[in-house]
Structures are given as C-alpha cells and as structure tokens.
Amino acid sequence: MELKAEARLLRVFLGEGDQAKHAPLYEAIVREARAAGLAGATAWRGVMGFGPTSRIRTAKVLDLSADLPVVVEITDEEEKIRAFLPVLKRLFETSGCGGLVTMEKVEVIHYLHGGADRPAD
C-alpha cells in the first residue's frame, strides 16, 4: 500500500476503562480500523491527563487510576478517514462513553509496508 504525501491524522481521545461490547474501546477502534483497510492505527496510553470533568488521572503509584487516558491515532488518505467516521461514531454510541475526536492534515515523509516482501536482516 502506498500512502500519498498529504494524508490525515485522526486522533481519538478516550479513557482506558471505556468498553465496547466487553472489550476495551481503544482495542475495538484499532481492530475496526484494520478491518476497514486503513494504513495504520496506534493506541497510546497516557501517564496523566484530564477531560471535561477536570478530574486528573495519573499513573503515579499513590493515585493509581484504572482509567488512564488513551489516544488512538489513525493515519490514511482523507477519503478513507472520513469513510471511517461513521464506524467510529457507532463504536462511541455502543460504548456509551465520551471522548474527543480530532483530524488534521499531515505530511507523510516515509511509509513502507513491512510485509513478506521485505528482505531478511
């Protein structure tokens, strides 16, 4: 798969404890992005953050939270990202959780598929 120089970065901010059908919401988003054939998705676990409730969630031992912030980043062409938005909306509706979704233009510098065609080290 080749990715054009100009692409879109979709960021989904949610909580680690958010669930969609007995699975973490971030996991469901990444799996759905893969099923949709998007170029790539990564879930990042935050060490500290807050949302609309202003409640700070942190990974410090004394404040150990089971609901740390998670950011899922998905990159692909704008058309594919926009086609994925209804899937994302459905996942949020199914989960009943809140979150924040943003999209921005990004310049792809390098994108190489590391499949079976890749030479051995």
TORNUKE-940491 format. One record per residue (C-alpha): residue number from 1; residue in one letter; y, z, x. Coordinates in steps of 0.001 Angstrom, whole numbers, m for minus. Layout:
BEGIN
+-----+--------+---------+---------+---------+
! num ! residu !       Y !       Z !       X !
+-----+--------+---------+---------+---------+
! NUM !      a !       Y !       Z !       X !
...
+-----+--------+---------+---------+---------+
***
This chain:
BEGIN
+-----+--------+---------+---------+---------+
! num ! residu !       Y !       Z !       X !
+-----+--------+---------+---------+---------+
!   1 !      m !       0 !       0 !       0 !
!   2 !      e !    3424 !    m885 !    1291 !
!   3 !      l !    6492 !    1066 !     281 !
!   4 !      k !    9895 !    m618 !     214 !
!   5 !      a !   12700 !     680 !    2412 !
!   6 !      e !   14518 !    2119 !    m611 !
!   7 !      a !   12461 !    4464 !   m2757 !
!   8 !      r !   12893 !    7520 !   m4966 !
!   9 !      l !   12038 !   11131 !   m4299 !
!  10 !      l !   11082 !   13121 !   m7361 !
!  11 !      r !   11299 !   16906 !   m6894 !
!  12 !      v !    9728 !   19299 !   m9348 !
!  13 !      f !   10648 !   22981 !   m9040 !
!  14 !      l !    8308 !   25439 !  m10774 !
!  15 !      g !    6532 !   28743 !  m10347 !
!  16 !      e !    3233 !   29246 !   m8580 !
!  17 !      g !    1871 !   31060 !  m11625 !
!  18 !      d !    2670 !   28236 !  m14073 !
!  19 !      q !    m540 !   26933 !  m15648 !
!  20 !      a !   m1584 !   23709 !  m17364 !
!  21 !      k !   m4999 !   23882 !  m19051 !
!  22 !      h !   m6365 !   26712 !  m16845 !
!  23 !      a !   m5194 !   25100 !  m13595 !
!  24 !      p !   m2007 !   25581 !  m11597 !
!  25 !      l !     725 !   23273 !  m12907 !
!  26 !      y !    1562 !   22069 !   m9395 !
!  27 !      e !   m2070 !   21026 !   m8940 !
!  28 !      a !   m2088 !   19153 !  m12252 !
!  29 !      i !    1107 !   17316 !  m11247 !
!  30 !      v !    m324 !   16237 !   m7883 !
!  31 !      r !   m3610 !   15102 !   m9482 !
!  32 !      e !   m1768 !   13146 !  m12188 !
!  33 !      a !     454 !   11514 !   m9548 !
!  34 !      r !   m2659 !   10421 !   m7675 !
!  35 !      a !   m4258 !    9107 !  m10870 !
!  36 !      a !   m1055 !    7148 !  m11559 !
!  37 !      g !   m1376 !    5471 !   m8168 !
!  38 !      l !    1845 !    6878 !   m6740 !
!  39 !      a !    2399 !    6600 !   m2989 !
!  40 !      g !    2187 !   10330 !   m2278 !
!  41 !      a !    2739 !   13847 !   m3529 !
!  42 !      t !    3005 !   17188 !   m1751 !
!  43 !      a !    3217 !   20703 !   m3166 !
!  44 !      w !    5257 !   23167 !   m1101 !
!  45 !      r !    5032 !   26925 !   m1543 !
!  46 !      g !    8346 !   28669 !   m1110 !
!  47 !      v !    8787 !   32018 !     594 !
!  48 !      m !   11765 !   33027 !   m1524 !
!  49 !      g !   13747 !   31730 !   m4478 !
!  50 !      f !   15171 !   32311 !   m7931 !
!  51 !      g !   15667 !   30312 !  m11087 !
!  52 !      p !   17549 !   30636 !  m14369 !
!  53 !      t !   16537 !   34288 !  m14825 !
!  54 !      s !   18114 !   35101 !  m11425 !
!  55 !      r !   15011 !   37155 !  m10605 !
!  56 !      i !   14366 !   36794 !   m6872 !
!  57 !      r !   10764 !   36050 !   m5994 !
!  58 !      t !    9716 !   36635 !   m2425 !
!  59 !      a !    6655 !   36665 !    m190 !
!  60 !      k !    7681 !   39918 !    1517 !
!  61 !      v !    4879 !   42484 !    1538 !
!  62 !      l !    6871 !   45111 !    m396 !
!  63 !      d !    7986 !   42569 !   m3013 !
!  64 !      l !    4714 !   40624 !   m3160 !
!  65 !      s !    5028 !   38174 !   m6013 !
!  66 !      a !    2223 !   36283 !   m7701 !
!  67 !      d !    4746 !   33714 !   m8853 !
!  68 !      l !    6410 !   32306 !   m5752 !
!  69 !      p !    8497 !   29159 !   m6046 !
!  70 !      v !    6701 !   25825 !   m5656 !
!  71 !      v !    8259 !   22411 !   m5119 !
!  72 !      v !    6264 !   19239 !   m5718 !
!  73 !      e !    7684 !   16152 !   m4029 !
!  74 !      i !    6581 !   12677 !   m5072 !
!  75 !      t !    7830 !    9507 !   m3404 !
!  76 !      d !    7455 !    5922 !   m4579 !
!  77 !      e !    9382 !    2957 !   m5947 !
!  78 !      e !   11857 !    3776 !   m8718 !
!  79 !      e !    9898 !    1929 !  m11422 !
!  80 !      k !    6706 !    3852 !  m10668 !
!  81 !      i !    8522 !    7188 !  m10552 !
!  82 !      r !   10257 !    6507 !  m13870 !
!  83 !      a !    6920 !    5483 !  m15423 !
!  84 !      f !    5521 !    8870 !  m14311 !
!  85 !      l !    8266 !   10904 !  m16024 !
!  86 !      p !    6552 !   10933 !  m19478 !
!  87 !      v !    3378 !   12273 !  m17812 !
!  88 !      l !    5414 !   14995 !  m16165 !
!  89 !      k !    7113 !   15833 !  m19473 !
!  90 !      r !    3704 !   16117 !  m21163 !
!  91 !      l !    2463 !   18471 !  m18430 !
!  92 !      f !    5500 !   20731 !  m18878 !
!  93 !      e !    5075 !   20709 !  m22662 !
!  94 !      t !    1367 !   21554 !  m22317 !
!  95 !      s !    2108 !   24396 !  m19921 !
!  96 !      g !    4976 !   25860 !  m21934 !
!  97 !      c !    6725 !   26616 !  m18629 !
!  98 !      g !   10223 !   25962 !  m17477 !
!  99 !      g !   11201 !   24091 !  m14369 !
! 100 !      l !   13687 !   21719 !  m12813 !
! 101 !      v !   13127 !   18018 !  m12073 !
! 102 !      t !   15448 !   16017 !   m9833 !
! 103 !      m !   15372 !   12490 !   m8458 !
! 104 !      e !   17248 !   10957 !   m5570 !
! 105 !      k !   17360 !    7779 !   m3536 !
! 106 !      v !   15599 !    7955 !    m203 !
! 107 !      e !   15249 !    5527 !    2663 !
! 108 !      v !   11648 !    5088 !    3781 !
! 109 !      i !   11568 !    4876 !    7562 !
! 110 !      h !    7810 !    4748 !    8044 !
! 111 !      y !    4880 !    4698 !    5631 !
! 112 !      l !    1398 !    3954 !    6934 !
! 113 !      h !   m1795 !    4238 !    4953 !
! 114 !      g !   m4324 !    6196 !    6985 !
! 115 !      g !   m7460 !    4782 !    5361 !
! 116 !      a !  m10707 !    3386 !    6725 !
! 117 !      d !   m8839 !     515 !    8444 !
! 118 !      r !   m7257 !    2996 !   10814 !
! 119 !      p !   m8611 !    2807 !   14391 !
! 120 !      a !  m10566 !    5815 !   15650 !
! 121 !      d !   m8889 !    8164 !   18145 !
+-----+--------+---------+---------+---------+
***
